[in-house]
Amino acid sequence: MPSYRWQGRNREGRLLRGEMEAADPAAVAAELRRQRIRPLPSSIREKGKGLRREIAIPGLAPRVGADDIVMLARNFAVMIEAGVPVVECLEVLADQTENSVVRKALQALRLDVSNGMTLTAAMARHPRLFDAMFVRMVAAGEHGGVLAEVLARLALFIERSARLKRKVRTAMVYPAAIVAVATAVVAVLLLYVIPVFAEIYQGMGRALPPLTELTIALSRGAYDYAPFLLAGLAAVPLALRMACRTEHGLRAVHRWLLRLPLLGDLLRKAAIARFSHNTGLLLRSGVTLLDGLAVTAGTTGNKVLEHAVLEARDGLEKGRTFAELLSASGLFPAMVCHMVAVGENVGALDTMLNRVASFYEEEVDRAVTRLTTLMEPALMIVLGVVLGGIVISMYLPIFQMGGMVQ
């Protein structure tokens, strides 16, 4: 069925725009009149035809970021709380957004909801914008009549989650950039600078210091096997990418990341913070623990922890306690298990999980600061040893010749 762009005016005279799937322009006009919108016949055009068609350039389509979803959820919550009907909310949100991808999704949502579909079912058709957790919480909000409150919580959660991701990425960008620059400098020295010194020292007729011989041998090896070294460097990320396409390979990579010093601790704390906050949010919105774990397991960002959460969910169905199952996995600290046990005993699991999330978000802040503080001197020492060793090895023969002259 073709899609049509339309323009029309409501009873207040406000100009409205949108898209609609219909058999022909007459069907579009009839549907608009049913919605009490006076269509402008000359503005009903089939999408993709004529001078008004959209030109989609691959790779240049606007991206949907966390800020777009946060603004959408927050404005949606405000209008719902003010008593504005859902269809009208979606119409206003579509007019306000500047992101064409979000606007098209909102227009499709408006059409689906106006045709009798629930908001939850309509959102489930757009997984690029609304993930499983978003849809599940909206379903709980619709069922419990607290949609505005749920949307406001979602906006806050997405904002906090994006902030947490930025902190972890920031901690990893600096050392990665330093290592990349150092690797490039060492490569230039080995491939272009040291060969010049090697040619000069060949005519000396004297034995070179062992350190100089080692450096020249490394330079020759790097020059002779440069294509193979480059192929090996390119093969490592390619192999990791291929491994991450399988469940077993991705779990192995994530298990290895958790075992890394400093960085592994940071990733574990960030995953626990996300899991705790997500689960607490779902429980507070009226979702059962079993249903909530099925959703939040995939939001940890680590396949090892995800597998542990799903195993805990299976154990809950057999009558075991949540705290006992988390403790048995060996992946969650004793403090987390203890607070979960207290929450289960007093019937305030959502509150305890939110406290765990807040604690570990602060721990992530401290871990990022500690990581960057320790990485800077460590990288400087390593770079000083490597680059200084190369420079000293090249000047040792000159120092020896100077000593002989004296």
N, C-alpha and C positions, 0 to 999 in steps of 0.2 A: 504494500500500500504506500503511495507516495506521501511525502511530507510537505506541508505548505506553511509558508510564512504569512502571517496576517497582521493587520492593524485594525483597531476599532476603538470606539469610545464607550465608556460606561455611563451610568445614569447621571453622574456628576460632570460628564463631559471630558473626563481625563483620557488622554490618548494611551492606549495599551498596545503592546506588541507581543508576539509569541509564535510558537510553532505548533502544528497539529497534524497528525496523520489522518487522512480521510480519502474517500474514493475520488472526489472531485472538488473544485472550489465551492460548488453549491452546498455540498455537505459541510464544508468548513463554515460557511455563512450560517447554515441552519443550526449548527452546534453553538456558534457564538451567540445567536439570538436566544437560544435556550439558556445560556448563561447570562442573559440580560446585557449583552455587549452588542452595540450597533456596529456591524462590520463596515469597513471601507472597501467596496468591491474591487476597486482598482489596485488595492494593496495586497490582495490575496494572490500570492505567486508560488508556484511550485519551487521547492528548494532545489538548488543546483542547476536551474535553467535561467536563461536571460542574463542581463548585465548584473543582476543582484546575486548571482551565485557565489558561494563561498569557495575560495581557493585554499585548499589545505596543503601546506608545504611540509613534507615529512621531516620530522626532527625539530620543527619550529613551532609546534603547537604549544600553547601556554600550559605550564605545569600547574598542578593543583597542590599547593603547599599547606602546611599545618595552619598558617595564618588565615588562609581562605576558609577552611573548615571551622576554625575558632570563631571567626566573624559571622559565618553563616549560623552556627549553633546559638551564638549569643543573641543575635538579632531575632532569630526565630523564637527563642525563649521569651524575649521582651514582648513580642507581638502576641504570642499565645497567652501570656500572663495578662495582657491588656484586653483579652477577649476577642481578638481578631480571628475569624475563621481560618482553618488551615489552608484552604485553597487560595484565599486572598493573601495570606502570609507568603505563600510560595510565589505568587504573582509579584508582590512587592520586592521580595528578595531577588527574583530574576531580573527585575528592572534595575536594582541597585548594584548588582555585582558587575565588576569589570572583566572578570575571567570568563571567556567564552565557553570553556568546558563546563564550568559550574553553572553558567546561565542556561546552557542547553539541558543539563541534567535537571535543573529546577523547573524548566518549562515542561519537561517530560513528566516530572513528579506531579506538577499541577494538573496535567492532562489525565494522568492515571487516577489521581485522587478524585478529580471531578467526575470521572467515569465510575466511581464506586469502589475503587481499590483502597485498602488501608494504607496509611502512611508507611507502616513497617514493610509491607509487601512491595510498595513502590520503591522504597530506598534499597531494598535487597536486590533490585534490578540494576543498581549502579555501584558495584563493589569497588570501583576505582575511587569513589568519593566516600562511601560509607562502608567501613569494614564490619566484620561479624559482631564485634563488641558494640559498635554504634547502633547497629540494627537491633541487637538484642535489648539494649537499654531503651531505645525508643519504643519497642514492643512492650516492655515493662511499664513505661510511662503512659502509653495509650491505655493499657489494661487497667492501671491503677488510677487514671485520671490526674496524673502529676507530670504531664509531658513537659510543661514549662520548667519545672524544677530539674527534671532529668536532662534537658537540653543545656541548662545552665551548668550543671555538674559536668556534662560532657565537654563543654567549652573550656572549663577550668582544667579538666584532666588532660585534654589534648595540648593545652598551653604548657602545662607542667611537664608532660611527656616530651614535647619538642625541646624544652629547655634542658631536660636531662640528657637527651641525645646530643645536643650541641656541646654540653660539658664534656661528654665522653669523647666526641670527635676532636674537640679542642686539645684534649690531653694527648691524642694520638698524632695530630697534624705536626706539631713542633718537632718531635724526635724524628718523624718520617722525613720531614723536609731537611733536617740537618744531615741525616744519613744519606739522602739522595745527593745533596751538594757535595758531601765528603767523598762519596763514591765517584762522582764526576771528576773531582779534583785529582784523586788517586789515579783514575784512568788516564787523564791527560798526562800526568807525570810519568806513568809507566810506559805509555805508548809514544810520547813525543819528546819529553825532556831527558829521561834517562838514556835512551839510545844515543843522544848527542854526547853525553858524558862517556858512554861506553866506547864510542869511536875514538875519543881523545885519549882514553886510558889504554887503548890497545897498542899505541905507539910508545908507551913508556918502557916496555921491556922489563917490568917488575911485577912481582906478585901483588895482587890487590888484597885488601883486608877482607876477611870472611864476610862481614856484613855487606860490603860493597859487591862482592861476588854474588851473594844471595839476592840482593836487589836487582842486579843486572840479569840474573837468571829468571827472576819473576817478570821482569820487563820483556825479556825475549819470549818467555812462555805466553805472556798476555798478548804479545804482538803476533806470534805464530798461530795461536789458538783463539784469536779474537772472535772469529765467526762462531766457533763452537761455544765460547763463553756467552756471547750474546744470545745464541739459541737456547742455552741452558737457562739464562736469566729470564728469557721470554717464556720458556716452558714451565717454570715454577708457578707463576700466576695462572697460566692456562691449565696446568694440572690441578691446582686448587679449585679453579672454577668448575672444571669437569667433576671433581670429587664432590663439590658442594651441590651438584645437581641430583645426587642420590641421597636418600635418607641416611644410609649408613655412613657415607663419606662426610656429609655435613655434620653429623653427630661427632664423628672422629675429630674433625677440625675444631668444633666448638669445645670438645673435651680438652684438646691440646691448648686452646686459648685460655681455658680456665686454670691450667697448670702453669702458665707463665708467671714469673715473679712480678709483683706490683700490678701489672696490667690485668692479670687473671683475677686478682682480688677486686680491682675496680669494676671489671665486667660482671663479676658475680653480684656485687652490691647493687649495681645498676639494674640487673635483671630481677633481683629480689624486690627492689623498690617498685619497679613496674608491675610485677606480679601482685604484690601486696595491695598497691593502690587500685589496680584494676579490679581485683576480686572484692575488695571492700566497697568499691563504688557500685558494683553489680548487686552485692548483697543489700546495700542500703537502698537500692532502687527496686527491690522486691524480687530479684532473681534468686532462685535457690542455689545452694552451694554446688550441687552436682552440675546444674546447667551452667553456672558461672565458671567453674573450672574447665569445662569443655571449651569455653571461649578464651579465658585468660591464659590457658596453657600456651597458646600460640603467640601471646604478646610478650613473653619473657625475652625473646630475642636470642635464646640459646636452646638448641635442640636437646642438650643433656637435661637442663632444668625442665623443659617442656615434657620430656619423657617421664621425668620424676613426678610431675604434677598429674599427668594422665594416669600413672600407676596409682597415685594417691586417690584419684577419683574412683578407680576400680576398687580400691580397698574400702572406700566409704560405702560402696554398695554392699560390701560384705559385713558391715557393722563396726568397722574399726574407726577410731577417732582420727580427725584430721591432723592433730598435733603429733600423734604417734606415727602416722604415715610419713609426715615430713621429716621427722627425726630419723626414721628408718632409711630414708633415701641417702643420708649422709651429706647432702648438698646444702642444707639449710642450717645456719648457726643455731646453737642451743637457745640463744635469746629469742629468736623468732619462734621456735617451737614452744618455748615456755609461754610467750605472750599469746600464741594461738590457743594453747591449752586453757589459759585463763579466760580468753574470749569465749571458748566453747562452754566452759563451766558456768559462766555468768550470763550467757546468752547475748553477748555483745561482740561477736566475732568481727563484724564490720568495723567497729570502733578500734579494736585492737590492730586489725590489719592496716587501717589508716595511720595509726601511730607507728607501726613498723615501717610503713612507707615513708613517713616524714623523717624518721630516724635515719633510714638508709639513704634518703636523698641528701641529708646533711653529711652522711658518711662519704657519699660520692664526691661532694664538694671538697671534703678534707683529703680524700684519696687523689683527686685531680691535682690539688695543690701540692701534696706530698710527692706525687709522681713527677710533676714538672720540676719541683725543687731538686729532686734527686737525679733526674735525667740530665739536667743541664751540666752539672759538674762531671757526671759520668761520661757524657758524650765528649765534653771538652778534653778530658783525660785521654780517652781512647783516640780521638782525633790528633791530639798532641803527640801521643806515642807513635801513631802510624805516620803522620806527615813529618814529624820531627825525625823519626828513624830513617825515612827515605832521604831527607835532606842531609842528615849527618853522614849516612852511608856514602853519599855522592861526594862529600867534601873530605872524607877521611884520607884518601890518597893525596889530596893537595896539602893537608896538614902534615902528612908524613914527609912529603917532599920539602916542605918548609923547615921541618926539624932537621933533615939531612943537610940542608944548605948551611944552617947555623953550626 
